[in-house]
Amino acid sequence: MSDDRNMQQDVIAFLANPSTHGVDHVTRIDTHAAHVFLAGSRALKIKQAVKYPFLDYSTLERRKGACEQEIAINRPFAPQIYRGVVAITREGDGALAIGGVGEPVEWAVDMARFDETQTLDHLAASAPVSHALAVKIADLIAAAHAAAPVAATEPWLRSIPAIIAGNTAAFRAARLFPKGAIDRLDQESSAALAGLRSSLEQRGKEGFVRRCHGDLHLANIVLIEDKPVIFDAIEFDAQIASIDVLYDLAFVLMDLIHAGSAAAANSLFNRYLTRTPAANSDALALLPLLMSIRAAIRANVTLARLAQADDRDGAILRKATGYFELASRLIAPAPPRLVAIGGLSGTGKSVLARGLAGSIAPPPGAIVLRSDTIRKELFGVEETDRLPESAYQAGNSSAVYQALTRSAERILHQSHSVIVDAVYAREDERQAIAQIARSMNVPFAGIFLVADLDTRIRRIAGRSGDASDATPAVARQQQSYDLAGLDWNLVDASGTPDDTLARSRSVLSQTGKTNAEWHRERAD
């Protein structure tokens, strides 16, 4: 392998030279297993001549195979990036060439260069990721999971204890975090796995273990022409990427939370749930463990950089510490809660639900159940298809509210919080949803939004592409509803969405602990 490394030094110098590419500057990026050279509109990536327990690039033949595998795995995700494999050759005069006719001395993945500032880690560092972008990413991941081939379950199940043990061993060896915190993370992770093993096994039987991307952190998602693209999937070991699709999803959810985009993580999560059966509510109990493992892995990957980079300002250690602390929080989630948002059409219930969901513990926030969406599902139509008036008759509406209540109960049983969004004009409907919280001994908050008729009509008239079928005529008809006996918290929703959100958060602060309060009490 030393000969291969020596040969690579010549190749590295060649590819790092701007004259090789006819450009003024080449940017070189080194990872633990590769060197990437950015030159003009092109990117060339060679595998390092290294051998680790989890990969072997020690020979030219192995590196060629790895490059070919990277193209095969990643082209379906990002055909606009991955072009092919090109040889670095030694020509007859002894000079090196890219794709020459001489003997290959190295192989490179040939890619179209994209704007590196548009990867999601860079975008999230400058501003929270938007709801609209989170929705696009959710659709992208859901489609990728739907197309991914089903994989064997047992190797995935066997790998989880080893991942937990490997994280713990690395933390102990680093000696940078409190021993008690490391031990508690290890114990709680192992205990969670023991309790969830049967659920993981069942999901394997149902086909939710698939050959996934495997490395869906923010740096591996990029915006190209305003559309998210995922790239750099794991190619060196199919088993590492043959995982439950929720474990794949957990990486990007965790990383968004770590980056300060918790609202985007919640938006992505809720959208994904509507796009695939692979993350139905009966699997929600898995998320704390899966996200915690992902955060612990990221902490250790970051710690590994300490041996390779100058960290005089402490930035790398702070980042690793942030991931470690997040892993510790995620494995011990706060108890769930139930929030019901009622109000006549046009009061802004759905906007409020989305605004609140990301801040409700445990991460990645509450699941939003909307009566308009459930009604469309019950009638087997698309979310934005309009239903006839008969779909809103008393019997059909009763079925919708019963479905809302059943779904909320199932989610709460998975220790996950819920926001239900419906008119809730009838007392029996309000009592039914509140009774779920009482029977399960979880905090409940009922919020009823109020706004004048003109405001409601104006909002309804301005809607487009929404699940609601409400019209101005419906808003006028609702004025006759008898709201006597309404015992929920009345919130003025006639102002801006931010005003309504602030008032509603004040209500919630009085009806249950915040995530931060829960973890402060746990630490004490």
N, C-alpha and C positions, 0 to 999 in steps of 0.2 A: 504494500500500500504506500510505502514511502516513495517509490518510483512514480506512482500515480500522482502523489501530492507534489512532487518536484515538477512533473510535467504540467500539472495544473497551474503552477506559478507562472510559467511561460504563457499559458492560455489566458490567465487572469490579466496579466500585464498587456497582452495583445488586445483583449476585449475592452480594457479600461482606457485604451489609447484613442482619443478622438479621431485621429487620422484613419484608424481602422474603419470607421463608419462615415467619414467625410462630414463630421460635425465639429462644432467648436467645444463641446463639453459632453462628458459622459458621467452620469451619476451611478455610483456603485452602491448596492445594498447587500449587506451580508446577513444571513440568518444562520441558525445552527446547522443547517444542512444544505445550503445553496448560496450561490452568488448571482445577483441580478445586475444587469448592465442596461441602463436606460440611455438610449442614444437617438435623438430626434424623435421620430414616430415609432421607433422600434424598441422592443425589450427582449433581451436574450438572457436566459436563465440556465446556468449549469449547476449540476449537483456536486457538492463537495465530496472529495474522496475520503469519506469517513465511514466508520462502522459503529453504530450504537446498538443497544439491546433491542430497539424497536425498528431499526432500519439498517441496511447494508448497501452502501454506495462505494465499496472498496475497490471495485474493478470497473474498467471501461464498459464491459459488457453489461454489468448491472446498472450502470448509470444510463446507458442507452435505453435499457428496458424501462427504467424509471421515468425517463423523459417521454417515451412512447405511452406509458401508462398514464402519465399526467395529462397528455393530450386526450386520450380516450375517455378519461374520467371527467375532465373539465370542459371539453368542447360542448357537451349537451347543456351545461350551465351557462357558458359564455362563448358562443361561437364567434362573436365579434372580436374576441381577444385572442383566442388560441388558434394559431395558424398551422403549426406542425413541428416536426423535429428536424434540426439542421446539424450537419457535421461541421466541426472545426477541424480542418485538415492541415497536414504538413505537405507542402508542395515540393516539387522536384528540386527547387532552389533552396530548400530549407525554410522558406517563409511560411507563416501560418496564414490560413484563409478561412473565410466563412462560406461553407458550402462549396469548397473547391473540388478539384479532381484527384487530389492526393490522398494519402492514407489518413483516415480519421484518427485524431488523437484525443478528441473530446466530443461530446454531444450536448446540444442546447435545445431548450424549448424556445421556439420562435413565437413571439407574441406581439400584437399591436399595443403600443403604449397608450395608456389613458392618463388623465390628469390625476396625479397622486393626491392632490388636495381634495379630491372629491370622494375619497373613501369615507365610510361612515364614522370611523374614529375621529378623523379630522373635522368632519362636519359637526359631530356631537360636541367636540371640544370648543367650538366657537358659538354654538347656540343649540338649545334643545331640539331634538329631531321632531319634525311636525307630525301631526296626526295623518295628514294626507300621505306623506312618505311612508309612515309606519304601515298604513293600509296596503300600499303597493308592495312593500317587502313581505307582508303576510301572504298576499296572493301569490307572490313568486315562490315562497317557501312551500306553501300548500301544494302548488302545482308540481314542484320538484319532488315532494314526498309522494304524491299520487303516482308519479312516473317511476319512482325508484323501485328496483326489484326487491322482492321479499327475500330475507336472509334467515339463516338458522338462528334460533333463539338461545340455545344452550351456551355457545361461546360468548355471547353478549352477557348472559347472566353470570358466567364464571369470571368475566373481566371486572365486574363492579367491585367485589371485595379487594381485588388486586389494585384497582385504581385508588380506592380509599386508603389502603395500606401504603401505597407508593407516595401519595400526598403526605400522609403523616410522617413517613420516614424522611422525606425531603425537608419538611418543616423542622423536625427534630435536629437533623444534620445542620441546617442553617443557623440554628440557635439565635434567631432574630425575633421570635415571638414568644410570649409567656408560655411556659410549659403547661400550666393549667388550662390555658385556652386551647392549646394543641390537643391535649388529652380529651377535653370535652368535645371538641369538634370530631375527633376520631370516634369516641364512644357514641355520640348522638347520631353520627352518620351510619355506623354499624347497626345500631338499634333500629334506625329508620329502615334500613335495607331489610333487616330480618322481618319487620312488620309488613313490608310491601312486596316481598318476594312473590307471593301468590298472585298479586295483581300484575307484576311484571311477566310472570309466566303466562297468565291468561292473555295478556296483550300480544305475546309472541304467538300464541295459538290463533289469535285473530288476525295475524298478518301485519302487525304494526312494527315489527323489527325489520328494517330495510337497509339497503346499501345507500346510506345517506351522504351528504356533503362531509360531515364529520368535524368541521372546524369553522363553524359559523359565528366567529366573533366579528366585531365591527370593522376591523381592518380588511376583512375579506368580502366586504360588500361595497360596491362603488356605484356612483351615479354616472351613467353615460347617456348623453342626450336626455337628461332629466328622468331617466328610468333606472331603477336599481338593478344591478347585475351581481350575482354571486360568483366568486372565482376562488382559485387555490384550494380546491377540495383535496382531502387526503387521498393520495394515490399510492403511497408506499406500502400500505397494509390494509387490505380490504376488511379485515376483521375489526380494526380500530374504528372504521366508519360503518360497520354493520351493527346498527344500534336501534333502539326504540326511537321513533321519529320525535317523541317528546324530548328526548335527550339532545337531539339535534336542535330543536327549537329552543331548549333551555339555554343554550349558549348565547344566542342573540338577545334573549330576554334578560339574562343576567348582565350581559355587557352593556345594554342600554341603561339598566338600573345603575350600574357602576359609573356610567358616564354622565349621570344626572338627567337622563331622559326617561324617568319612570312613567310619565304619562304616555310616551310613545311605546314603551314596553307593554303597557296595558292595552293601548289601541291595537297593537300588533297581535297581542294575545286574543283579544275579543274577536278580531277579524278572522284570525286563523280558525277559531272554534266554529265560525259560521261556514268555513270553506272546506272543512274536512271532517270526516267521522273519526279520524285517527286520534283526536284529542278530546273525546267526549267527556262529559262531566264526571263519569265514573273513574277517570284516570287522574283527576286533579290532585289527589293526595300524593302523587309521585313528584310533583313539581318542586317542593322544597328541597328534597334530597337531590334531584337532578340538577337544579340550579346551583345548589351549594357545592356539589362536586365540580361543576364547571368553574365556579369562582375559585375553588382551591387549586385546580389545575392551572388557571391563569395566574394565580399568585406564584406558583412554583416556576412557571415559564418565565415570569418577570424576574424572579429571584435569580434564575440562571444567567440573566444578563449582567448581574453584578460582577461576575467573574470575567466578563468580556468587555465591559465598558467602564468609562470613568464616571463615577457617581458622586463627585465631590459636592454637588448641590443637593444630593439626597432624593432626587426626583424618582429614580428607579425604586428605591426602597419604599418611598411613600406610596407609590403605585401598587407595589406588592402587598404592602400592609393594608391598603384599601381593599384589595381583593380578598385577603385573608379575613379581615373583619366582616366583609360582606358574606363570605362563606359561613362564618359563625352565626351571623344573623339569620341567614336564609334557612339553616338547618333547624332553627327553633322559632318557627313563625308565631306571630301573635294569633290569638283566637279569632275566628271569623265573626262577622256581623251581618245583619240584614237591614238594608235601607230600601224603603218603598217611596217612590216619587209619584205623586198623583197631581192632577190638575186638568182643567178643561183643555181642549185642543188649542194649540197656539201659545200656551204658557211657557214653552221651552223645556219640557221634561227631558227630552232626549239629549239636548245640548247640555243640560245640567248633569245628567247621568254620566255622560262622557267626561265632563270636567271633574267630577268627583271620583270616578272609578280608580284612577291611577294612584290616588292618595290614600285609599282605604286598604288597610292591612288585611291579610298578609300579601307580600309581593307575589306576582306582578299586579296586584290590585283586584278589584271586584269584577266579577263577570256581570255583564249587563244583559238582563232579560227584558225585551221590549214587546209589549202586547201587539203592536202593529206587525212586527216580524213574525211572531208566533202565529198570528192569525193567517198570514200568508203561507206559512209552513203547513198549517192544518188543512188549507185548501189546495196545497200542492202547486202553488204558483211562485213566480219569482218575486223577490222583495219589492220591486218597484212596479209590479203589475197591479192594476186597479181591480178591486173586487166589486161585485154588485151589492146593492143595498141589502139584499137578503143575507149577506155574510155578517151583517151587523145586527141581525135580529137577536132577541133575548137569549134564545137557546144557544146560538153560535157564540155570542159574547160570553155566556157562562162557561162554555167549553174552553175558551181562551184563558179566562181567569183561573180555571182549574188547572190548566196546563202550566200557567205561570207559577202557581203555588207548588205543584209537584216538582217542577224543575228547580225551583229555589230550595226546596227541602233536600233534593238529591245533591245539590252542590254544597249546601251547608254540611251535609253528612260527610263530605270530603274535606271538611275543615277549610273551606274556601268561602270568601265573602261574596255577597250577591247584592245587586241593585235591581229592583223590579220597577219598570217604567210603564205605567198605564193610567187611565183616567181616574179610576178608583172613586167614582162618584157615589157608589152604593155602599151603605154601611156594612152589609154582609161581606162584600168583597174586601173591605178594609179589615174587618175582623178576622177573616180567613187568613190573610197574609201575616197579620200580627200574631195570630195563634201559633203559626209555624215557629216563630222566634221563641215564644213562651215555652212551647213543648220541647224545644231543643236547648233552652237556657242560653240563648245568644242575645247580645244587645240588639235592640230594634229601634229604628228611627223612622217615623212616618212624616214625610214632608209633602205638603199640598201647596202647589204654586197658584198664585192668583194674579190676574192682570185684567185690565178693562177690555171690553169687547172690541173696540177699535184697534187696540194693539194686537189682539189675537188674530183678527181678520187680516191685518196688514202682514203679519208673519206667515200666515197660512197662504196668502196670495203670492208670497215671495218664494215659496218652496219649489224645488225641482229635484227630480231623482231621489225622492224620499219614500220610505215605506208607508208613511201615513196617507190615508185616503181622505182625510178631513178636508172639507171645503168651507168657504165662508158661510154657506147655508147651514152646515153642521154646527159651526160655532154659534150661530144665532139660535139654533134649536137647543143647544146645550144651556143657554141662559135660563131655561125653565127647570133645570135639574134642582131637586130638593137636596141641599147640602146640610140640612139641619143635623145636628149631632156630630158634626165633623170634629174629631178630637185630635187630629194630627197637627203638626207645627205648620202654621200658615206662613208662607214666605212670599213677600212682594216680588213678583217677577216682571213688573212693568218696565224696568230699566234695562240696562245692558246685561248680557250674559255674565260678565264679570261681577256685576253687582249681585245678581242672583246667586252666583257661585259663592261669593264671600258670605252672604247671609246664610246660605245652607251649610257651609262649613262651620259657622258659629253654632248652628243647631247640632251638628254632629259632634262637636267638641264636648257637648254636654251629655251625650248619650253613650259614650264608650271611650276607651283608651286609644290614643294614637299609637302607631307602630313604634315611635321613638319612646313613648312612655312605657310601653310594654317591655322594651329591651332595657330601659334604665332600671325598672323594677327587677327584672331578671338578673341584671348585673349585681344589684344590691343584695 
